[in-house]
């Protein structure tokens, strides 16, 4: 499984009650996904690359941690 430090989010913009992040990886030249995070949920939009299972799992873990951070700072 790919370590989390090879995948990182970059905040792109805020939209109403959401924050949209672009996810980058050292394994691919362009962003691999977008994550839209709100206080109670997140949605992942995968990019053009066919990701490995470990990378998909790391995306969901990253999205969950971004949602937890969103809750902590918004309350």
DSSP file (Angstrom, degrees, kcal/mol; ACC not computed):
  #  RESIDUE AA STRUCTURE BP1 BP2  ACC     N-H-->O    O-->H-N    N-H-->O    O-->H-N    TCO  KAPPA ALPHA  PHI   PSI    X-CA   Y-CA   Z-CA
    1    1 A X              0   0    0      0, 0.0     2,-0.3     0, 0.0    54,-0.0   0.000 360.0 360.0 360.0 141.5    0.0    0.0    0.0
    2    2 A X        -     0   0    0      1,-0.1     5,-0.0     2,-0.1    56,-0.0  -0.540 360.0-111.1 -74.4 132.7    1.3    3.5   -0.8
    3    3 A X    >   -     0   0    0     -2,-0.3     3,-1.6     1,-0.1     4,-0.2  -0.272  20.6-120.7 -63.7 150.9    2.2    5.6    2.2
    4    4 A X  G >  S+     0   0    0      1,-0.3     3,-1.8     2,-0.2    -1,-0.1   0.780 107.1  69.7 -63.8 -28.1    0.0    8.6    3.0
    5    5 A X  G 3  S+     0   0    0      1,-0.3    -1,-0.3     3,-0.0    -2,-0.1   0.606  92.2  59.8 -71.9  -7.1    2.9   11.0    2.7
    6    6 A X  G <  S+     0   0    0     -3,-1.6    20,-1.7     1,-0.1     2,-0.4   0.487 104.1  56.6 -92.8  -4.5    3.0   10.4   -1.1
    7    7 A X  E <   +A   25   0A   0     -3,-1.8     2,-0.3    18,-0.2    18,-0.2  -0.996  69.3 165.3-126.0 129.0   -0.6   11.6   -1.4
    8    8 A X  E     -A   24   0A   0     16,-2.0    16,-2.9    -2,-0.4     2,-0.3  -0.990  29.5-122.6-145.3 152.3   -1.6   15.1   -0.2
    9    9 A X  E     -A   23   0A   0     -2,-0.3     2,-0.4    14,-0.2    14,-0.2  -0.661  13.4-161.6 -93.8 150.4   -4.5   17.5   -0.6
   10   10 A X  E     -A   22   0A   0     12,-2.5    12,-2.9    -2,-0.3     2,-0.2  -0.988  26.1-123.3-127.0 120.5   -4.3   21.1   -1.9
   11   11 A X  E     +A   21   0A   0     -2,-0.4    10,-0.2    10,-0.2     3,-0.1  -0.447  32.2 176.3 -65.6 129.0   -7.2   23.4   -1.1
   12   12 A X  E     -     0   0A   0      8,-3.0     2,-0.3     1,-0.4     9,-0.2   0.872  52.8 -33.6-100.3 -55.1   -8.7   24.7   -4.3
   13   13 A X  E     -A   20   0A   0      7,-1.2     7,-2.8     2,-0.0     2,-0.4  -0.988  47.4-116.8-163.4 163.9  -11.7   26.8   -3.3
   14   14 A X  E     -A   19   0A   0     -2,-0.3     2,-0.4     5,-0.2     5,-0.2  -0.906  25.1-174.6-109.5 139.6  -14.6   27.2   -0.9
   15   15 A X  E >   -A   18   0A   0      3,-2.3     3,-2.5    -2,-0.4     2,-0.3  -0.938  57.4 -58.2-139.3 110.5  -18.2   26.9   -2.2
   16   16 A X  T 3  S-     0   0    0     -2,-0.4    -2,-0.0     1,-0.3     0, 0.0  -0.369 124.3 -13.7  53.6-112.4  -21.1   27.6    0.2
   17   17 A X  T 3  S+     0   0    0     -2,-0.3    22,-0.4    -3,-0.1     2,-0.3   0.114 123.8  87.4-104.6  20.6  -20.6   25.1    3.0
   18   18 A X  E <   -A   15   0A   0     -3,-2.5    -3,-2.3    20,-0.1     2,-0.4  -0.836  57.3-154.6-118.7 154.4  -18.1   23.0    1.1
   19   19 A X  E     -AB  14  37A   0     18,-2.2    18,-2.9    -2,-0.3     2,-0.5  -1.000  16.1-150.7-122.6 132.2  -14.3   23.0    0.6
   20   20 A X  E     -AB  13  36A   0     -7,-2.8    -8,-3.0    -2,-0.4    -7,-1.2  -0.900  12.8-168.8-107.4 128.1  -12.9   21.4   -2.5
   21   21 A X  E     -AB  11  35A   0     14,-2.9    14,-2.6    -2,-0.5     2,-0.5  -0.898  16.3-142.4-114.6 142.3   -9.5   19.9   -2.5
   22   22 A X  E     -AB  10  34A   0    -12,-2.9   -12,-2.5    -2,-0.4     2,-0.5  -0.895  21.4-142.6 -97.0 133.7   -7.3   18.6   -5.3
   23   23 A X  E     -AB   9  33A   0     10,-3.0     9,-2.5    -2,-0.5    10,-1.0  -0.869  18.1-169.5-103.2 126.6   -5.4   15.5   -4.4
   24   24 A X  E     -A    8   0A   0    -16,-2.9   -16,-2.0    -2,-0.5     2,-0.3  -0.752   3.4-167.5-111.1 158.5   -1.9   15.1   -5.8
   25   25 A X  E >   -A    7   0A   0      3,-0.4     3,-0.9     5,-0.3   -18,-0.2  -0.995  29.6-134.2-144.7 146.0    0.5   12.1   -5.8
   26   26 A X  T 3  S+     0   0    0    -20,-1.7   -19,-0.1    -2,-0.3    -1,-0.1   0.688 105.9  63.9 -70.1 -17.0    4.2   11.7   -6.4
   27   27 A X  T 3  S+     0   0    0    -21,-0.3     2,-0.3     1,-0.0    -1,-0.2   0.644 104.6  44.8 -81.9 -15.3    3.2    8.6   -8.6
   28   28 A X  S <  S-     0   0    0     -3,-0.9    -3,-0.4     2,-0.1     4,-0.1  -0.958  72.6-135.7-132.9 147.3    1.2   10.7  -11.2
   29   29 A X  S    S+     0   0    0     -2,-0.3     2,-0.2     2,-0.1    -1,-0.1   0.809  88.7  37.6 -74.0 -28.9    2.0   14.0  -13.0
   30   30 A X  S    S-     0   0    0      1,-0.1    -5,-0.3    -6,-0.0    -2,-0.1  -0.590 106.2 -66.9-114.3 177.0   -1.5   15.5  -12.6
   31   31 A X        -     0   0    0     -2,-0.2    17,-0.4     1,-0.1    -7,-0.2  -0.333  35.8-155.4 -65.1 147.2   -4.0   15.5   -9.8
   32   32 A X        -     0   0    0     -9,-2.5    15,-2.9     1,-0.3     2,-0.3   0.637  65.9  -8.9 -99.7 -17.1   -5.6   12.1   -9.1
   33   33 A X  E     -BC  23  46A   0    -10,-1.0   -10,-3.0    13,-0.3     2,-0.4  -0.988  53.8-126.0-167.3 165.2   -8.9   13.2   -7.6
   34   34 A X  E     -BC  22  45A   0     11,-2.3    11,-3.2    -2,-0.3     2,-0.5  -0.972  21.1-158.6-117.9 140.9  -11.0   16.0   -6.2
   35   35 A X  E     -BC  21  44A   0    -14,-2.6   -14,-2.9    -2,-0.4     2,-0.6  -0.984   1.3-161.0-122.2 123.7  -12.5   15.8   -2.7
   36   36 A X  E     -BC  20  43A   0      7,-2.9     7,-2.0    -2,-0.5     2,-0.4  -0.920  18.0-170.0-104.8 117.9  -15.5   17.9   -1.8
   37   37 A X  E     +BC  19  42A   0    -18,-2.9   -18,-2.2    -2,-0.6     2,-0.2  -0.898  14.1 167.6-118.1 135.0  -15.9   18.1    1.9
   38   38 A X        -     0   0    0      3,-2.9    33,-0.2    -2,-0.4    32,-0.1  -0.679  53.8 -85.9-125.7-172.9  -18.7   19.5    4.1
   39   39 A X  S    S+     0   0    0    -22,-0.4    32,-0.1    -2,-0.2     3,-0.1   0.855 123.7  22.6 -64.8 -35.3  -19.4   19.2    7.8
   40   40 A X  S    S+     0   0    0      1,-0.1     2,-0.3    30,-0.1    -1,-0.2   0.474 125.4  17.1-115.5  -4.2  -21.2   15.9    7.6
   41   41 A X        -     0   0    0     26,-0.1    -3,-2.9     2,-0.0     2,-0.3  -0.982  52.2-149.4-159.6 169.5  -20.0   14.2    4.4
   42   42 A X  E     -C   37   0A   0     -2,-0.3     2,-0.4    -5,-0.2    -5,-0.2  -0.969   6.1-155.5-141.9 157.6  -17.5   14.1    1.6
   43   43 A X  E     -C   36   0A   0     -7,-2.0    -7,-2.9    -2,-0.3     2,-0.5  -0.999   9.0-150.1-137.5 134.6  -17.5   13.1   -2.0
   44   44 A X  E     -C   35   0A   0     -2,-0.4     2,-0.6    -9,-0.2    -9,-0.2  -0.901   4.6-165.5-108.5 129.4  -14.6   11.9   -4.1
   45   45 A X  E     -C   34   0A   0    -11,-3.2   -11,-2.3    -2,-0.5     2,-0.1  -0.941  19.5-143.5-112.0 107.4  -14.3   12.5   -7.8
   46   46 A X  E     -C   33   0A   0     -2,-0.6   -13,-0.3   -13,-0.2   -14,-0.1  -0.403  14.1-136.7 -72.7 148.2  -11.6   10.3   -9.3
   47   47 A X        -     0   0    0    -15,-2.9   -15,-0.1    -2,-0.1    -1,-0.1   0.183  40.2 -69.4 -86.1-153.7   -9.5   11.7  -12.1
   48   48 A X  S    S+     0   0    0    -17,-0.4     2,-0.2     2,-0.1   -16,-0.1   0.569  99.6  94.7 -81.7 -10.7   -8.3   10.2  -15.3
   49   49 A X  S    S-     0   0    0    -18,-0.2     2,-0.9   -17,-0.2    -2,-0.1  -0.574  76.3-124.8 -89.3 146.3   -5.9    7.6  -13.8
   50   50 A X        -     0   0    0     -2,-0.2     2,-0.2    -4,-0.0    -2,-0.1  -0.792  38.9-152.6 -84.7 105.5   -6.7    4.0  -13.0
   51   51 A X        -     0   0    0     -2,-0.9     2,-0.1   -19,-0.1    -5,-0.0  -0.477   9.8-117.1 -85.9 151.5   -5.7    3.9   -9.3
   52   52 A X     >  -     0   0    0     -2,-0.2     4,-2.0     1,-0.1     3,-0.3  -0.400  32.7-105.9 -77.3 162.0   -4.6    0.8   -7.4
   53   53 A X  H  > S+     0   0    0      1,-0.2     4,-2.4     2,-0.2     5,-0.2   0.899 120.8  53.1 -57.7 -43.4   -6.7   -0.5   -4.5
   54   54 A X  H  > S+     0   0    0      1,-0.2     4,-2.0     2,-0.2    -1,-0.2   0.862 108.6  50.2 -61.3 -36.2   -4.2    0.9   -2.0
   55   55 A X  H  > S+     0   0    0     -3,-0.3     4,-1.8     2,-0.2    -1,-0.2   0.868 109.6  50.6 -70.4 -36.7   -4.4    4.4   -3.5
   56   56 A X  H  X S+     0   0    0     -4,-2.0     4,-1.9     2,-0.2    -2,-0.2   0.915 110.0  50.0 -66.1 -42.9   -8.2    4.3   -3.5
   57   57 A X  H  X S+     0   0    0     -4,-2.4     4,-2.2     1,-0.2    -2,-0.2   0.912 109.5  51.4 -61.0 -42.4   -8.2    3.3    0.2
   58   58 A X  H  X S+     0   0    0     -4,-2.0     4,-2.5     1,-0.2    -1,-0.2   0.855 105.8  55.8 -65.1 -34.2   -5.8    6.1    1.0
   59   59 A X  H  X S+     0   0    0     -4,-1.8     4,-2.6     2,-0.2    -1,-0.2   0.926 109.1  46.4 -61.1 -44.4   -8.1    8.6   -0.8
   60   60 A X  H  X S+     0   0    0     -4,-1.9     4,-2.3     2,-0.2    -2,-0.2   0.882 112.6  49.6 -68.0 -37.7  -11.0    7.6    1.4
   61   61 A X  H  X S+     0   0    0     -4,-2.2     4,-2.2     2,-0.2    -1,-0.2   0.910 112.4  48.5 -64.7 -41.4   -8.8    7.8    4.5
   62   62 A X  H  X S+     0   0    0     -4,-2.5     4,-2.3     2,-0.2    -2,-0.2   0.919 111.0  50.0 -63.8 -44.3   -7.7   11.3    3.4
   63   63 A X  H  X S+     0   0    0     -4,-2.6     4,-2.2     1,-0.2    -2,-0.2   0.906 110.4  50.6 -61.8 -42.2  -11.3   12.4    2.7
   64   64 A X  H  X S+     0   0    0     -4,-2.3     4,-2.3     1,-0.2    -1,-0.2   0.912 111.0  48.0 -62.4 -43.1  -12.4   11.2    6.2
   65   65 A X  H  X S+     0   0    0     -4,-2.2     4,-2.2     2,-0.2    -1,-0.2   0.874 110.6  51.6 -68.2 -35.4   -9.5   13.0    7.9
   66   66 A X  H  X S+     0   0    0     -4,-2.3     4,-2.2     2,-0.2    -1,-0.2   0.889 110.2  49.4 -65.5 -38.4  -10.4   16.2    5.9
   67   67 A X  H  X S+     0   0    0     -4,-2.2     4,-2.2     2,-0.2    -2,-0.2   0.906 109.9  50.7 -66.6 -41.3  -14.0   15.9    7.0
   68   68 A X  H  X S+     0   0    0     -4,-2.3     4,-2.1     1,-0.2    -2,-0.2   0.901 111.6  48.1 -62.1 -41.0  -13.0   15.5   10.7
   69   69 A X  H  X S+     0   0    0     -4,-2.2     4,-2.3     2,-0.2     5,-0.2   0.889 108.6  54.5 -65.3 -39.4  -10.7   18.6   10.4
   70   70 A X  H  X S+     0   0    0     -4,-2.2     4,-1.7     1,-0.2    -2,-0.2   0.921 109.9  47.0 -59.7 -45.0  -13.6   20.5    8.8
   71   71 A X  H  X S+     0   0    0     -4,-2.2     4,-1.1     1,-0.2    -1,-0.2   0.905 111.3  51.2 -63.3 -42.8  -15.9   19.6   11.8
   72   72 A X  H  < S+     0   0    0     -4,-2.1    -2,-0.2     1,-0.2    -1,-0.2   0.899 116.6  38.7 -63.9 -42.0  -13.2   20.6   14.3
   73   73 A X  H  < S+     0   0    0     -4,-2.3    -1,-0.2     1,-0.2    -2,-0.2   0.687 113.4  54.3 -86.0 -18.2  -12.6   24.0   12.8
   74   74 A X  H  <        0   0    0     -4,-1.7    -1,-0.2    -5,-0.2    -2,-0.2   0.633 360.0 360.0 -91.2 -12.9  -16.1   24.9   11.9
   75   75 A X     <        0   0    0     -4,-1.1    -1,-0.2    -3,-0.2    -2,-0.1   0.471 360.0 360.0 -98.4 360.0  -17.6   24.3   15.4
